[in-house]
Amino acid sequence: MLSRVASAIYWMSRYLERAGNLARVVEVNWHLTLDLQESESGEWKSLIEASGDQSIFQERYGYYDAASVITFLSFDRDYPNSIASCLWAARENARAIREVIPYEMWNYINIFYHLVHDASTRPLQVVENPFTFCQEIKMRDFILGGIAADAMIEDEAWHFARLGRLLERCDKTSRILDVSFHHLLEGPGGTQQQGDSIHWMALLRATSAFNAFRRCRGRISPEKVADFLLFDHHFSRSILYGLTHAQASLHAITGTRLNFFTCESERLLGQLCADLSYLTIEDVFAQGLHRFTDRLQTRMNAVDARLGIEFFGYAAHGPETRMEQ
């Protein structure tokens, strides 16, 4: 497979996953501000903190209200990680590899893009009630995942697509977990705040984990929520599940047996999976969740950078752009 084709498939999947994750957190946060009788600015600020793009938001908007944050995350084409920008980038990558992906996938991505483009012409309507818009994004993301599972051969293209989707999902789950726990457990005096149960449910819903958690873990507690999202072996959106399956796809691409490595990306991802497999939630809380997730994101970024160098033809200092045009 050509490196440009592999890169396009990988980043198409990452952008689609990113758009779906943004829709989840926007929808859940909007419901949260309706449920809690308090200032909404702190709730909306947490979304920008999770994105890691506070400086960009401050330059363009400044105030953390619903209108500014929803517009920024959904429709701002000058912001490369907005839903609109992600769908445009996914569509352009898909266009470059139409002969590799199923026709149904290309057609649905194209429809998906135009849905968001049309919604961007009436942003005030979405800002007032983002529920319908976010539901559409989520459902179409699920459908595209189903098309990939049912209509693609499990060859290199499929594994690059899964690798991109899972790494993106793990990165965003770790960011949401970090920011949510910071606000809930590290408030004044380190005490938990009023409305905690609502916040924990919102965190689980933002990761599409609420029903799965209640079936497996029962009553909600901070330790159980963190343990489920980090280490559950059977939930497809937990970080350990995502990384171990990403590792399986990487080894399927290289043909290397598990527990062996022939390139640096295999070694880094294998070490990360091994470390997570033998950690407990008590170990994580002992070192501090923020410190742990920050290190986790750094290690996942290192895997992504090595994939770019070893498979996509990026320079050693990393790509300036992550989209094949």
ChimeraX attribute file (.defattr): number of C-alpha atoms within 10 A of each C-alpha:
attribute: neighborCount
match mode: 1-to-1
recipient: residues
	/A:1	8
	/A:2	9
	/A:3	14
	/A:4	18
	/A:5	18
	/A:6	22
	/A:7	25
	/A:8	27
	/A:9	30
	/A:10	27
	/A:11	25
	/A:12	31
	/A:13	26
	/A:14	23
	/A:15	27
	/A:16	27
	/A:17	26
	/A:18	23
	/A:19	24
	/A:20	23
	/A:21	24
	/A:22	23
	/A:23	26
	/A:24	20
	/A:25	21
	/A:26	22
	/A:27	22
	/A:28	21
	/A:29	23
	/A:30	20
	/A:31	15
	/A:32	20
	/A:33	17
	/A:34	10
	/A:35	12
	/A:36	14
	/A:37	9
	/A:38	10
	/A:39	10
	/A:40	17
	/A:41	14
	/A:42	13
	/A:43	21
	/A:44	23
	/A:45	17
	/A:46	19
	/A:47	24
	/A:48	20
	/A:49	17
	/A:50	19
	/A:51	16
	/A:52	12
	/A:53	13
	/A:54	15
	/A:55	11
	/A:56	14
	/A:57	20
	/A:58	12
	/A:59	8
	/A:60	12
	/A:61	14
	/A:62	13
	/A:63	14
	/A:64	20
	/A:65	16
	/A:66	20
	/A:67	16
	/A:68	17
	/A:69	23
	/A:70	26
	/A:71	19
	/A:72	22
	/A:73	24
	/A:74	29
	/A:75	22
	/A:76	17
	/A:77	17
	/A:78	12
	/A:79	18
	/A:80	13
	/A:81	22
	/A:82	24
	/A:83	29
	/A:84	27
	/A:85	23
	/A:86	26
	/A:87	27
	/A:88	24
	/A:89	25
	/A:90	29
	/A:91	23
	/A:92	18
	/A:93	26
	/A:94	26
	/A:95	19
	/A:96	15
	/A:97	18
	/A:98	13
	/A:99	10
	/A:100	14
	/A:101	20
	/A:102	16
	/A:103	13
	/A:104	13
	/A:105	20
	/A:106	21
	/A:107	14
	/A:108	17
	/A:109	24
	/A:110	18
	/A:111	14
	/A:112	22
	/A:113	21
	/A:114	16
	/A:115	16
	/A:116	20
	/A:117	17
	/A:118	10
	/A:119	17
	/A:120	18
	/A:121	11
	/A:122	10
	/A:123	16
	/A:124	14
	/A:125	12
	/A:126	19
	/A:127	18
	/A:128	12
	/A:129	13
	/A:130	20
	/A:131	17
	/A:132	11
	/A:133	18
	/A:134	23
	/A:135	15
	/A:136	16
	/A:137	23
	/A:138	21
	/A:139	12
	/A:140	18
	/A:141	22
	/A:142	14
	/A:143	14
	/A:144	21
	/A:145	17
	/A:146	13
	/A:147	17
	/A:148	20
	/A:149	13
	/A:150	11
	/A:151	14
	/A:152	15
	/A:153	13
	/A:154	15
	/A:155	11
	/A:156	17
	/A:157	21
	/A:158	21
	/A:159	23
	/A:160	26
	/A:161	23
	/A:162	26
	/A:163	27
	/A:164	23
	/A:165	24
	/A:166	27
	/A:167	25
	/A:168	23
	/A:169	23
	/A:170	23
	/A:171	20
	/A:172	21
	/A:173	22
	/A:174	24
	/A:175	20
	/A:176	23
	/A:177	22
	/A:178	20
	/A:179	19
	/A:180	21
	/A:181	18
	/A:182	15
	/A:183	17
	/A:184	19
	/A:185	15
	/A:186	13
	/A:187	12
	/A:188	10
	/A:189	7
	/A:190	11
	/A:191	10
	/A:192	13
	/A:193	14
	/A:194	10
	/A:195	13
	/A:196	15
	/A:197	13
	/A:198	12
	/A:199	22
	/A:200	19
	/A:201	19
	/A:202	21
	/A:203	24
	/A:204	23
	/A:205	18
	/A:206	22
	/A:207	20
	/A:208	17
	/A:209	20
	/A:210	17
	/A:211	12
	/A:212	15
	/A:213	21
	/A:214	12
	/A:215	9
	/A:216	12
	/A:217	13
	/A:218	11
	/A:219	10
	/A:220	16
	/A:221	14
	/A:222	14
	/A:223	12
	/A:224	15
	/A:225	21
	/A:226	21
	/A:227	18
	/A:228	24
	/A:229	25
	/A:230	27
	/A:231	20
	/A:232	19
	/A:233	16
	/A:234	13
	/A:235	18
	/A:236	17
	/A:237	21
	/A:238	24
	/A:239	28
	/A:240	25
	/A:241	22
	/A:242	28
	/A:243	24
	/A:244	20
	/A:245	19
	/A:246	25
	/A:247	24
	/A:248	19
	/A:249	23
	/A:250	22
	/A:251	20
	/A:252	17
	/A:253	16
	/A:254	13
	/A:255	11
	/A:256	15
	/A:257	11
	/A:258	13
	/A:259	11
	/A:260	11
	/A:261	17
	/A:262	12
	/A:263	13
	/A:264	15
	/A:265	22
	/A:266	23
	/A:267	16
	/A:268	19
	/A:269	22
	/A:270	22
	/A:271	14
	/A:272	19
	/A:273	20
	/A:274	14
	/A:275	11
	/A:276	16
	/A:277	16
	/A:278	9
	/A:279	12
	/A:280	13
	/A:281	16
	/A:282	11
	/A:283	12
	/A:284	18
	/A:285	14
	/A:286	10
	/A:287	10
	/A:288	11
	/A:289	20
	/A:290	18
	/A:291	12
	/A:292	17
	/A:293	21
	/A:294	13
	/A:295	12
	/A:296	19
	/A:297	16
	/A:298	13
	/A:299	16
	/A:300	19
	/A:301	15
	/A:302	16
	/A:303	20
	/A:304	19
	/A:305	19
	/A:306	20
	/A:307	20
	/A:308	22
	/A:309	17
	/A:310	15
	/A:311	15
	/A:312	20
	/A:313	15
	/A:314	19
	/A:315	12
	/A:316	11
	/A:317	8
	/A:318	15
	/A:319	14
	/A:320	8
	/A:321	7
	/A:322	18
	/A:323	18
	/A:324	20
	/A:325	11
